[in-house]
């Protein structure tokens, strides 16, 4: 589960890498993943923990600051 990293340093060193990480994270729930993993477990991992909020905040908030 490459896109559920706890360490935000692994999400990218610049905005392009961070955007690529976010796209991959958002694609965790798709038809291909559905065939490989139990989707209930994926949903619980992403939305039942703090990983979703941490991932989105760690990427979007720096981008909002830099765009001001």
PDB file of N, CA, C and O in Angstrom:
ATOM      1  N   UNK A   1       0.843  -1.167   0.000  1.00  0.00           N
ATOM      2  CA  UNK A   1       0.000   0.000   0.000  1.00  0.00           C
ATOM      3  C   UNK A   1       0.893   1.238   0.000  1.00  0.00           C
ATOM      4  O   UNK A   1       0.998   1.950   0.998  1.00  0.00           O
ATOM      5  N   UNK A   2       1.505   1.463  -1.092  1.00  0.00           N
ATOM      6  CA  UNK A   2       2.442   2.556  -1.276  1.00  0.00           C
ATOM      7  C   UNK A   2       1.841   3.924  -0.961  1.00  0.00           C
ATOM      8  O   UNK A   2       2.559   4.823  -0.522  1.00  0.00           O
ATOM      9  N   UNK A   3       0.559   4.095  -1.175  1.00  0.00           N
ATOM     10  CA  UNK A   3      -0.056   5.409  -1.020  1.00  0.00           C
ATOM     11  C   UNK A   3      -0.720   5.622   0.328  1.00  0.00           C
ATOM     12  O   UNK A   3      -1.565   6.508   0.460  1.00  0.00           O
ATOM     13  N   UNK A   4      -0.368   4.854   1.308  1.00  0.00           N
ATOM     14  CA  UNK A   4      -0.888   5.080   2.660  1.00  0.00           C
ATOM     15  C   UNK A   4       0.280   5.298   3.623  1.00  0.00           C
ATOM     16  O   UNK A   4       0.263   4.816   4.756  1.00  0.00           O
ATOM     17  N   UNK A   5       1.266   6.012   3.169  1.00  0.00           N
ATOM     18  CA  UNK A   5       2.459   6.278   3.975  1.00  0.00           C
ATOM     19  C   UNK A   5       2.128   7.156   5.175  1.00  0.00           C
ATOM     20  O   UNK A   5       1.316   8.076   5.078  1.00  0.00           O
ATOM     21  N   UNK A   6       2.748   6.869   6.281  1.00  0.00           N
ATOM     22  CA  UNK A   6       2.591   7.689   7.471  1.00  0.00           C
ATOM     23  C   UNK A   6       3.595   8.840   7.432  1.00  0.00           C
ATOM     24  O   UNK A   6       3.285   9.950   7.865  1.00  0.00           O
ATOM     25  N   UNK A   7       4.780   8.583   6.922  1.00  0.00           N
ATOM     26  CA  UNK A   7       5.837   9.578   6.839  1.00  0.00           C
ATOM     27  C   UNK A   7       5.579  10.486   5.631  1.00  0.00           C
ATOM     28  O   UNK A   7       5.688  10.035   4.491  1.00  0.00           O
ATOM     29  N   UNK A   8       5.240  11.750   5.867  1.00  0.00           N
ATOM     30  CA  UNK A   8       4.895  12.642   4.761  1.00  0.00           C
ATOM     31  C   UNK A   8       6.094  12.979   3.877  1.00  0.00           C
ATOM     32  O   UNK A   8       5.906  13.470   2.763  1.00  0.00           O
ATOM     33  N   UNK A   9       7.313  12.733   4.336  1.00  0.00           N
ATOM     34  CA  UNK A   9       8.479  12.986   3.480  1.00  0.00           C
ATOM     35  C   UNK A   9       8.464  12.074   2.254  1.00  0.00           C
ATOM     36  O   UNK A   9       9.045  12.415   1.224  1.00  0.00           O
ATOM     37  N   UNK A  10       7.815  10.935   2.354  1.00  0.00           N
ATOM     38  CA  UNK A  10       7.754   9.989   1.238  1.00  0.00           C
ATOM     39  C   UNK A  10       6.699  10.392   0.205  1.00  0.00           C
ATOM     40  O   UNK A  10       6.567   9.740  -0.831  1.00  0.00           O
ATOM     41  N   UNK A  11       5.945  11.464   0.484  1.00  0.00           N
ATOM     42  CA  UNK A  11       4.899  11.891  -0.432  1.00  0.00           C
ATOM     43  C   UNK A  11       5.441  12.790  -1.539  1.00  0.00           C
ATOM     44  O   UNK A  11       4.707  13.132  -2.466  1.00  0.00           O
ATOM     45  N   UNK A  12       6.678  13.166  -1.460  1.00  0.00           N
ATOM     46  CA  UNK A  12       7.286  13.972  -2.503  1.00  0.00           C
ATOM     47  C   UNK A  12       8.088  15.130  -1.947  1.00  0.00           C
ATOM     48  O   UNK A  12       7.820  15.632  -0.856  1.00  0.00           O
ATOM     49  N   UNK A  13       9.082  15.543  -2.724  1.00  0.00           N
ATOM     50  CA  UNK A  13       9.953  16.640  -2.312  1.00  0.00           C
ATOM     51  C   UNK A  13       9.563  17.959  -2.964  1.00  0.00           C
ATOM     52  O   UNK A  13      10.022  19.022  -2.545  1.00  0.00           O
ATOM     53  N   UNK A  14       8.721  17.891  -3.985  1.00  0.00           N
ATOM     54  CA  UNK A  14       8.259  19.103  -4.643  1.00  0.00           C
ATOM     55  C   UNK A  14       6.785  18.921  -5.009  1.00  0.00           C
ATOM     56  O   UNK A  14       6.216  17.846  -4.825  1.00  0.00           O
ATOM     57  N   UNK A  15       6.179  19.990  -5.531  1.00  0.00           N
ATOM     58  CA  UNK A  15       4.746  19.942  -5.782  1.00  0.00           C
ATOM     59  C   UNK A  15       4.348  18.932  -6.857  1.00  0.00           C
ATOM     60  O   UNK A  15       3.271  18.341  -6.772  1.00  0.00           O
ATOM     61  N   UNK A  16       5.189  18.723  -7.858  1.00  0.00           N
ATOM     62  CA  UNK A  16       4.858  17.730  -8.887  1.00  0.00           C
ATOM     63  C   UNK A  16       4.839  16.320  -8.301  1.00  0.00           C
ATOM     64  O   UNK A  16       3.944  15.531  -8.605  1.00  0.00           O
ATOM     65  N   UNK A  17       5.814  16.007  -7.472  1.00  0.00           N
ATOM     66  CA  UNK A  17       5.842  14.691  -6.822  1.00  0.00           C
ATOM     67  C   UNK A  17       4.660  14.529  -5.879  1.00  0.00           C
ATOM     68  O   UNK A  17       4.075  13.449  -5.791  1.00  0.00           O
ATOM     69  N   UNK A  18       4.306  15.604  -5.170  1.00  0.00           N
ATOM     70  CA  UNK A  18       3.177  15.542  -4.248  1.00  0.00           C
ATOM     71  C   UNK A  18       1.862  15.335  -5.004  1.00  0.00           C
ATOM     72  O   UNK A  18       1.001  14.577  -4.559  1.00  0.00           O
ATOM     73  N   UNK A  19       1.711  16.006  -6.138  1.00  0.00           N
ATOM     74  CA  UNK A  19       0.505  15.827  -6.957  1.00  0.00           C
ATOM     75  C   UNK A  19       0.420  14.397  -7.485  1.00  0.00           C
ATOM     76  O   UNK A  19      -0.658  13.803  -7.504  1.00  0.00           O
ATOM     77  N   UNK A  20       1.550  13.849  -7.911  1.00  0.00           N
ATOM     78  CA  UNK A  20       1.574  12.470  -8.407  1.00  0.00           C
ATOM     79  C   UNK A  20       1.196  11.501  -7.291  1.00  0.00           C
ATOM     80  O   UNK A  20       0.457  10.544  -7.520  1.00  0.00           O
ATOM     81  N   UNK A  21       1.699  11.749  -6.094  1.00  0.00           N
ATOM     82  CA  UNK A  21       1.356  10.909  -4.947  1.00  0.00           C
ATOM     83  C   UNK A  21      -0.135  10.985  -4.661  1.00  0.00           C
ATOM     84  O   UNK A  21      -0.770   9.958  -4.420  1.00  0.00           O
ATOM     85  N   UNK A  22      -0.711  12.203  -4.684  1.00  0.00           N
ATOM     86  CA  UNK A  22      -2.132  12.380  -4.415  1.00  0.00           C
ATOM     87  C   UNK A  22      -2.985  11.674  -5.472  1.00  0.00           C
ATOM     88  O   UNK A  22      -4.003  11.065  -5.141  1.00  0.00           O
ATOM     89  N   UNK A  23      -2.578  11.753  -6.729  1.00  0.00           N
ATOM     90  CA  UNK A  23      -3.311  11.031  -7.786  1.00  0.00           C
ATOM     91  C   UNK A  23      -3.294   9.530  -7.535  1.00  0.00           C
ATOM     92  O   UNK A  23      -4.321   8.864  -7.669  1.00  0.00           O
ATOM     93  N   UNK A  24      -2.144   9.002  -7.173  1.00  0.00           N
ATOM     94  CA  UNK A  24      -2.053   7.582  -6.861  1.00  0.00           C
ATOM     95  C   UNK A  24      -2.897   7.207  -5.664  1.00  0.00           C
ATOM     96  O   UNK A  24      -3.557   6.167  -5.656  1.00  0.00           O
ATOM     97  N   UNK A  25      -2.873   8.058  -4.652  1.00  0.00           N
ATOM     98  CA  UNK A  25      -3.683   7.835  -3.456  1.00  0.00           C
ATOM     99  C   UNK A  25      -5.162   7.802  -3.812  1.00  0.00           C
ATOM    100  O   UNK A  25      -5.895   6.919  -3.366  1.00  0.00           O
ATOM    101  N   UNK A  26      -5.596   8.764  -4.614  1.00  0.00           N
ATOM    102  CA  UNK A  26      -7.003   8.832  -4.999  1.00  0.00           C
ATOM    103  C   UNK A  26      -7.417   7.672  -5.900  1.00  0.00           C
ATOM    104  O   UNK A  26      -8.601   7.348  -5.991  1.00  0.00           O
ATOM    105  N   UNK A  27      -6.457   7.051  -6.560  1.00  0.00           N
ATOM    106  CA  UNK A  27      -6.745   5.903  -7.425  1.00  0.00           C
ATOM    107  C   UNK A  27      -6.679   4.567  -6.683  1.00  0.00           C
ATOM    108  O   UNK A  27      -6.795   3.509  -7.301  1.00  0.00           O
ATOM    109  N   UNK A  28      -6.493   4.613  -5.362  1.00  0.00           N
ATOM    110  CA  UNK A  28      -6.481   3.364  -4.592  1.00  0.00           C
ATOM    111  C   UNK A  28      -7.787   2.600  -4.752  1.00  0.00           C
ATOM    112  O   UNK A  28      -7.807   1.369  -4.722  1.00  0.00           O
ATOM    113  N   UNK A  29      -8.868   3.336  -4.920  1.00  0.00           N
ATOM    114  CA  UNK A  29     -10.178   2.710  -5.041  1.00  0.00           C
ATOM    115  C   UNK A  29     -10.591   2.765  -6.509  1.00  0.00           C
ATOM    116  O   UNK A  29     -11.220   3.726  -6.953  1.00  0.00           O
ATOM    117  N   UNK A  30     -10.235   1.738  -7.243  1.00  0.00           N
ATOM    118  CA  UNK A  30     -10.635   1.634  -8.639  1.00  0.00           C
ATOM    119  C   UNK A  30     -10.848   0.166  -8.993  1.00  0.00           C
ATOM    120  O   UNK A  30     -10.691  -0.711  -8.144  1.00  0.00           O
ATOM    121  N   UNK A  31     -11.197  -0.093 -10.219  1.00  0.00           N
ATOM    122  CA  UNK A  31     -11.518  -1.465 -10.631  1.00  0.00           C
ATOM    123  C   UNK A  31     -10.329  -2.405 -10.482  1.00  0.00           C
ATOM    124  O   UNK A  31     -10.500  -3.566 -10.110  1.00  0.00           O
ATOM    125  N   UNK A  32      -9.132  -1.916 -10.768  1.00  0.00           N
ATOM    126  CA  UNK A  32      -7.939  -2.764 -10.669  1.00  0.00           C
ATOM    127  C   UNK A  32      -7.677  -3.167  -9.221  1.00  0.00           C
ATOM    128  O   UNK A  32      -7.366  -4.325  -8.945  1.00  0.00           O
ATOM    129  N   UNK A  33      -7.799  -2.222  -8.304  1.00  0.00           N
ATOM    130  CA  UNK A  33      -7.601  -2.512  -6.886  1.00  0.00           C
ATOM    131  C   UNK A  33      -8.661  -3.470  -6.384  1.00  0.00           C
ATOM    132  O   UNK A  33      -8.385  -4.350  -5.568  1.00  0.00           O
ATOM    133  N   UNK A  34      -9.868  -3.293  -6.875  1.00  0.00           N
ATOM    134  CA  UNK A  34     -10.992  -4.140  -6.475  1.00  0.00           C
ATOM    135  C   UNK A  34     -10.719  -5.614  -6.774  1.00  0.00           C
ATOM    136  O   UNK A  34     -11.203  -6.489  -6.056  1.00  0.00           O
ATOM    137  N   UNK A  35      -9.959  -5.894  -7.813  1.00  0.00           N
ATOM    138  CA  UNK A  35      -9.658  -7.273  -8.185  1.00  0.00           C
ATOM    139  C   UNK A  35      -8.523  -7.864  -7.356  1.00  0.00           C
ATOM    140  O   UNK A  35      -8.391  -9.084  -7.259  1.00  0.00           O
ATOM    141  N   UNK A  36      -7.710  -7.006  -6.763  1.00  0.00           N
ATOM    142  CA  UNK A  36      -6.541  -7.479  -6.022  1.00  0.00           C
ATOM    143  C   UNK A  36      -6.796  -7.555  -4.519  1.00  0.00           C
ATOM    144  O   UNK A  36      -6.411  -8.529  -3.871  1.00  0.00           O
ATOM    145  N   UNK A  37      -7.444  -6.532  -3.963  1.00  0.00           N
ATOM    146  CA  UNK A  37      -7.628  -6.415  -2.524  1.00  0.00           C
ATOM    147  C   UNK A  37      -9.098  -6.470  -2.145  1.00  0.00           C
ATOM    148  O   UNK A  37      -9.980  -6.252  -2.976  1.00  0.00           O
ATOM    149  N   UNK A  38      -9.343  -6.762  -0.887  1.00  0.00           N
ATOM    150  CA  UNK A  38     -10.687  -6.688  -0.329  1.00  0.00           C
ATOM    151  C   UNK A  38     -11.027  -5.214  -0.131  1.00  0.00           C
ATOM    152  O   UNK A  38     -10.388  -4.544   0.681  1.00  0.00           O
ATOM    153  N   UNK A  39     -12.011  -4.697  -0.850  1.00  0.00           N
ATOM    154  CA  UNK A  39     -12.309  -3.273  -0.829  1.00  0.00           C
ATOM    155  C   UNK A  39     -12.807  -2.795   0.531  1.00  0.00           C
ATOM    156  O   UNK A  39     -12.585  -1.638   0.887  1.00  0.00           O
ATOM    157  N   UNK A  40     -13.466  -3.646   1.291  1.00  0.00           N
ATOM    158  CA  UNK A  40     -13.881  -3.240   2.641  1.00  0.00           C
ATOM    159  C   UNK A  40     -12.665  -2.892   3.492  1.00  0.00           C
ATOM    160  O   UNK A  40     -12.694  -1.934   4.264  1.00  0.00           O
ATOM    161  N   UNK A  41     -11.607  -3.666   3.351  1.00  0.00           N
ATOM    162  CA  UNK A  41     -10.376  -3.402   4.099  1.00  0.00           C
ATOM    163  C   UNK A  41      -9.726  -2.094   3.643  1.00  0.00           C
ATOM    164  O   UNK A  41      -9.221  -1.327   4.463  1.00  0.00           O
ATOM    165  N   UNK A  42      -9.742  -1.848   2.343  1.00  0.00           N
ATOM    166  CA  UNK A  42      -9.176  -0.607   1.812  1.00  0.00           C
ATOM    167  C   UNK A  42      -9.950   0.590   2.348  1.00  0.00           C
ATOM    168  O   UNK A  42      -9.348   1.562   2.804  1.00  0.00           O
ATOM    169  N   UNK A  43     -11.279   0.528   2.297  1.00  0.00           N
ATOM    170  CA  UNK A  43     -12.108   1.619   2.805  1.00  0.00           C
ATOM    171  C   UNK A  43     -11.849   1.860   4.292  1.00  0.00           C
ATOM    172  O   UNK A  43     -11.740   3.007   4.727  1.00  0.00           O
ATOM    173  N   UNK A  44     -11.752   0.787   5.068  1.00  0.00           N
ATOM    174  CA  UNK A  44     -11.486   0.941   6.500  1.00  0.00           C
ATOM    175  C   UNK A  44     -10.113   1.560   6.744  1.00  0.00           C
ATOM    176  O   UNK A  44      -9.951   2.395   7.635  1.00  0.00           O
ATOM    177  N   UNK A  45      -9.131   1.150   5.954  1.00  0.00           N
ATOM    178  CA  UNK A  45      -7.787   1.696   6.103  1.00  0.00           C
ATOM    179  C   UNK A  45      -7.769   3.187   5.789  1.00  0.00           C
ATOM    180  O   UNK A  45      -7.170   3.973   6.523  1.00  0.00           O
ATOM    181  N   UNK A  46      -8.419   3.573   4.709  1.00  0.00           N
ATOM    182  CA  UNK A  46      -8.367   4.968   4.274  1.00  0.00           C
ATOM    183  C   UNK A  46      -9.298   5.851   5.089  1.00  0.00           C
ATOM    184  O   UNK A  46      -8.871   6.867   5.638  1.00  0.00           O
ATOM    185  N   UNK A  47     -10.552   5.475   5.170  1.00  0.00           N
ATOM    186  CA  UNK A  47     -11.558   6.354   5.761  1.00  0.00           C
ATOM    187  C   UNK A  47     -11.843   6.065   7.229  1.00  0.00           C
ATOM    188  O   UNK A  47     -12.470   6.880   7.907  1.00  0.00           O
ATOM    189  N   UNK A  48     -11.402   4.936   7.721  1.00  0.00           N
ATOM    190  CA  UNK A  48     -11.626   4.592   9.118  1.00  0.00           C
ATOM    191  C   UNK A  48     -10.470   4.980  10.013  1.00  0.00           C
ATOM    192  O   UNK A  48     -10.522   4.765  11.224  1.00  0.00           O
ATOM    193  N   UNK A  49      -9.432   5.546   9.435  1.00  0.00           N
ATOM    194  CA  UNK A  49      -8.273   5.994  10.200  1.00  0.00           C
ATOM    195  C   UNK A  49      -8.008   7.453   9.850  1.00  0.00           C
ATOM    196  O   UNK A  49      -8.782   8.068   9.116  1.00  0.00           O
ATOM    197  N   UNK A  50      -6.931   8.002  10.364  1.00  0.00           N
ATOM    198  CA  UNK A  50      -6.574   9.392  10.095  1.00  0.00           C
ATOM    199  C   UNK A  50      -5.765   9.550   8.817  1.00  0.00           C
ATOM    200  O   UNK A  50      -5.366  10.665   8.481  1.00  0.00           O
ATOM    201  N   UNK A  51      -5.514   8.463   8.096  1.00  0.00           N
ATOM    202  CA  UNK A  51      -4.654   8.517   6.912  1.00  0.00           C
ATOM    203  C   UNK A  51      -5.209   9.451   5.841  1.00  0.00           C
ATOM    204  O   UNK A  51      -4.448  10.199   5.225  1.00  0.00           O
ATOM    205  N   UNK A  52      -6.511   9.422   5.609  1.00  0.00           N
ATOM    206  CA  UNK A  52      -7.083  10.278   4.570  1.00  0.00           C
ATOM    207  C   UNK A  52      -6.888  11.752   4.908  1.00  0.00           C
ATOM    208  O   UNK A  52      -6.432  12.526   4.066  1.00  0.00           O
ATOM    209  N   UNK A  53      -7.227  12.141   6.120  1.00  0.00           N
ATOM    210  CA  UNK A  53      -7.086  13.548   6.516  1.00  0.00           C
ATOM    211  C   UNK A  53      -5.624  13.983   6.483  1.00  0.00           C
ATOM    212  O   UNK A  53      -5.315  15.078   6.013  1.00  0.00           O
ATOM    213  N   UNK A  54      -4.733  13.144   6.973  1.00  0.00           N
ATOM    214  CA  UNK A  54      -3.307  13.476   6.987  1.00  0.00           C
ATOM    215  C   UNK A  54      -2.762  13.623   5.576  1.00  0.00           C
ATOM    216  O   UNK A  54      -2.023  14.566   5.293  1.00  0.00           O
ATOM    217  N   UNK A  55      -3.118  12.706   4.688  1.00  0.00           N
ATOM    218  CA  UNK A  55      -2.617  12.745   3.315  1.00  0.00           C
ATOM    219  C   UNK A  55      -3.085  14.000   2.605  1.00  0.00           C
ATOM    220  O   UNK A  55      -2.284  14.703   1.989  1.00  0.00           O
ATOM    221  N   UNK A  56      -4.364  14.285   2.685  1.00  0.00           N
ATOM    222  CA  UNK A  56      -4.899  15.458   1.987  1.00  0.00           C
ATOM    223  C   UNK A  56      -4.357  16.759   2.582  1.00  0.00           C
ATOM    224  O   UNK A  56      -4.043  17.691   1.841  1.00  0.00           O
ATOM    225  N   UNK A  57      -4.244  16.830   3.891  1.00  0.00           N
ATOM    226  CA  UNK A  57      -3.720  18.043   4.531  1.00  0.00           C
ATOM    227  C   UNK A  57      -2.248  18.255   4.211  1.00  0.00           C
ATOM    228  O   UNK A  57      -1.823  19.380   3.945  1.00  0.00           O
ATOM    229  N   UNK A  58      -1.482  17.196   4.237  1.00  0.00           N
ATOM    230  CA  UNK A  58      -0.040  17.304   4.009  1.00  0.00           C
ATOM    231  C   UNK A  58       0.285  17.743   2.590  1.00  0.00           C
ATOM    232  O   UNK A  58       1.367  18.275   2.342  1.00  0.00           O
ATOM    233  N   UNK A  59      -0.630  17.530   1.661  1.00  0.00           N
ATOM    234  CA  UNK A  59      -0.379  17.907   0.271  1.00  0.00           C
ATOM    235  C   UNK A  59      -1.092  19.203  -0.090  1.00  0.00           C
ATOM    236  O   UNK A  59      -0.495  20.083  -0.710  1.00  0.00           O
ATOM    237  N   UNK A  60      -2.323  19.330   0.277  1.00  0.00           N
ATOM    238  CA  UNK A  60      -3.106  20.488  -0.168  1.00  0.00           C
ATOM    239  C   UNK A  60      -2.780  21.772   0.592  1.00  0.00           C
ATOM    240  O   UNK A  60      -2.762  22.845  -0.011  1.00  0.00           O
ATOM    241  N   UNK A  61      -2.526  21.694   1.873  1.00  0.00           N
ATOM    242  CA  UNK A  61      -2.263  22.917   2.637  1.00  0.00           C
ATOM    243  C   UNK A  61      -0.985  23.633   2.196  1.00  0.00           C
ATOM    244  O   UNK A  61      -1.015  24.855   2.050  1.00  0.00           O
ATOM    245  N   UNK A  62       0.133  22.939   1.979  1.00  0.00           N
ATOM    246  CA  UNK A  62       1.305  23.660   1.447  1.00  0.00           C
ATOM    247  C   UNK A  62       1.038  24.285   0.079  1.00  0.00           C
ATOM    248  O   UNK A  62       1.547  25.365  -0.222  1.00  0.00           O
ATOM    249  N   UNK A  63       0.250  23.619  -0.737  1.00  0.00           N
ATOM    250  CA  UNK A  63      -0.061  24.171  -2.053  1.00  0.00           C
ATOM    251  C   UNK A  63      -0.920  25.432  -1.927  1.00  0.00           C
ATOM    252  O   UNK A  63      -0.758  26.375  -2.702  1.00  0.00           O
ATOM    253  N   UNK A  64      -1.826  25.448  -0.958  1.00  0.00           N
ATOM    254  CA  UNK A  64      -2.652  26.637  -0.745  1.00  0.00           C
ATOM    255  C   UNK A  64      -1.781  27.807  -0.272  1.00  0.00           C
ATOM    256  O   UNK A  64      -1.973  28.941  -0.711  1.00  0.00           O
ATOM    257  N   UNK A  65      -0.843  27.535   0.604  1.00  0.00           N
ATOM    258  CA  UNK A  65       0.050  28.594   1.111  1.00  0.00           C
ATOM    259  C   UNK A  65       0.901  29.160  -0.028  1.00  0.00           C
ATOM    260  O   UNK A  65       1.063  30.375  -0.143  1.00  0.00           O
ATOM    261  N   UNK A  66       1.435  28.290  -0.856  1.00  0.00           N
ATOM    262  CA  UNK A  66       2.291  28.747  -1.938  1.00  0.00           C
ATOM    263  C   UNK A  66       1.538  29.481  -3.044  1.00  0.00           C
ATOM    264  O   UNK A  66       2.123  30.273  -3.783  1.00  0.00           O
ATOM    265  N   UNK A  67       0.245  29.213  -3.152  1.00  0.00           N
ATOM    266  CA  UNK A  67      -0.518  29.865  -4.220  1.00  0.00           C
ATOM    267  C   UNK A  67      -1.009  31.251  -3.811  1.00  0.00           C
ATOM    268  O   UNK A  67      -1.537  31.985  -4.646  1.00  0.00           O
ATOM    269  N   UNK A  68      -0.846  31.616  -2.551  1.00  0.00           N
ATOM    270  CA  UNK A  68      -1.293  32.943  -2.087  1.00  0.00           C
ATOM    271  C   UNK A  68      -0.313  34.016  -2.441  1.00  0.00           C
ATOM    272  O   UNK A  68      -0.535  35.185  -2.126  1.00  0.00           O
TER     273      UNK A  68
END
